[in-house]
Amino acid sequence: MDKQKITYSYLKKLLPENHLNYFVDIGAHNGVSISNSFPFIKKGWDCVSIEPNPYIFKDLEENLKKYNDKVILIKKAVSNFNGITKFYFDKRGFLKDRKKGGKADKKKGMRSTIQPDLFKEMSEEFIMVEVDTITSILDSVNAPTEISIMSIDTEGMDYEVLEGLDSKYKIHIIITEDYSKTKDIKYKLLESKGYKHINQEGINSVWILN
């Protein structure tokens, strides 16, 4: 998880008038630390927060429990297929026993992924997790077909996530992390889906639907 928080005010300016207050956060982590969705949740937006790491998911549940009337929590990995898959962790630990907060996260390692070959620091240890396409997940929660913002933080799997996004879902803004091994094919895919790259914030690229 390397995302740099994109500000609430900046994203709001990009949205069309009369947009739905609906956010999809893929790789939501603990729901608060360096979160693109949390400022919107606090403003009363509906949100689907998706996180596959079972240890982090406990924090996500705790941190967002006061918003449970507006936020749907999904404990799954997201890719271009559905089923069960291996889920790998950072060599520095599973984050089972860390204290909450950014400093502890940085000390003990934050990265976890179903695509360990993209990173040098991944352990060979893994657990099995459920995986699904974002289209299937959105269908299952009866999400609106027009969604204001989708934030994707899946440790190098952003391309596969976007492959699983059906064209019936119109996302006004997509925030996605760039990794050198998948950046070019991901950009081509987003452009083919009608998105325009408008800004870069660290490794995060910001796209709007033309």
N, C-alpha and C positions, 0 to 999 in steps of 0.2 A: 504494500500500500504506500505509494509515493505521491498521492495526489496533493496538489496545492489548492487550498480552498478558493473557489470562485465566489466573488462577493454577491450577496443578495441583490443589492441595488443594480449592479451591472447586468445580471441575468434578467431582472424585471424589465429593464429598458428594452431588451431584445424581444420581448413577448408581444404578440399582436393584441389589439383591444378585444375585450370580451373573451379572453382565453379561459379555459377551465383551470382551476387551482389543483392540478394533479401532477405529482412528482413520482418518478420511478428511480429508485436508488439501487443499483446492482453492485454488490460488494459494499454494503452499507457499513461494515466494520461494527463499531459499538454505537453507531447512530449519532454520536456527538463529536468525537475527535476528528478534526479536519474534515468535517462533513459539509457537503454541498447542499444536502436536503434539510438539515436541521433548522436553519433560519426560516425556511418555508413552512416546516411543520409547526414551529412556534407561532407562525402567523395564521395557523388554522387550515393549512392545505391538507388535502388527502395525499397519502403517500403509500407506495408499496416498497418496503425495505427488505432487500434480499441479501442474506449472508450465509455461506455454507459452513464456516468454521464453528463447530459446536461450542467451543470454549468462548469465543467472542460472542456468539449468539446469545449466551446467557446475559452478557452485559447489555446487548442490544435490547433484550426484553426488559431488563431493569431500567435502562435509561429512558425508554420510550413508553413505559407503562402508563404514564399519565395522559398519553395521547392515543390510547388504544381504541378510542372511538373514531379516530381519523387515520390511523396507520395500520396497515396489514403487514405482518412479519412472515417472511418465507425462509425456511432453513433449507436452502438448496444451492448447488452450484448452477451456473448458467452457461450454456454452450450452444452448439448447433445440433444436439441430439438429446434424447432423454433416456434415462436408465440409472445405473449405478456406476460410479467411477472412483478411481484412486485420487486421494486428495493429500498433497504433500505439504510439509512444513519447513520453515526456516531452520537451519542448523542451530540457531541460537535458542530454540525452544518452541514449545507449543503455546506459550503464553497462558498456561493453565493457572499459574499462581501469581501473576504479576499484579501490582496495584493498578487501579484504574488511572488513566491519564496518559498524555502524550509522552512524558519523560520516560515512564516505565516501558511503554511500547518501544521506544527507540533503543533502550538498553537491551531488551531481551529478544528483539526481532519481531517483525510484523508480517512478513511475507508468507503467504500460503496460496497454493495454486494446484490446478489439475494438469498443468503443463510445466513440469519441473525442468525440462531441458532448456528453457529460456533463461535460467538463472544459475549462477555458479554456487550460490549460498544455500541451495536447497538440500535438505536431508533426504536419505533414502527411506526414512520412516513415512508411513502413510496410514490413513484411515479410509474407509469407504463412505462415500456420501451420495445422496441423490443428486442427479443432474437433470436439467430440463431446458427447453428453449424458452426465451423470453415471451414468445408468442403464446405458448402453452400456459405459462404462468399468468400472463395477463388475461387470457381467456378464462382461466380457472377462478379469477377474482372478479370477473365481470367488469374489467377496466373499461373506461371510455375509449373509443377509437381515436379520439383526439387528446393527446397528452402534451402538457406544456414543456416539461423538462425530463430528460433521462440522463442520469450520471452513471458512467460505467467505470468501475475500478476493479478489474479482474486479473491483475498481474499477468499481462500479456495475452489474455484470452479475448480481448475486446473485438477482434475480427470475427471470431467464432460466435460471440454473442450477437453481433450485428447480422451475421448470416442467418441467424434464427429469428430475425425480426420480420414479420409479414408486412407487406405493403398496406394492409388494411389499417395498420396503426400509424397515425401521423404524429410524429414527435416534433414539436416546434424547435426545441433546442436539445442537442446531444453534446454531452461533455465526455470525452474519452481520453485515456492515457495512451501516449505514443511510445512504442518500443521499436528499436531499429529493425528487428527481424520481421515485424509484421506491419510496420507503418505504411509502406507503399501499397500493399494489397488492401489494407483497411481504408486508405484514402480513396482508392479507386472504387471500392465497394460503396462507401458513403456518397461519393459523387454520382455513382450509377443509381442510387436510391433518391437522388434529387437534393442532396445536402451541399451546402457551401461552407468552406472553412473560413471563419471570420476572425479568429483570434487564437493566440497561443499564450498560455499561462504556465510557465515551466514545462513539464512534460505533458500537460493537458492541452488538448486542442478542443476548440469550441466551434460547433457546427450549427447552422440554422437551415431549416427546410425552405427551399426556394418556392 
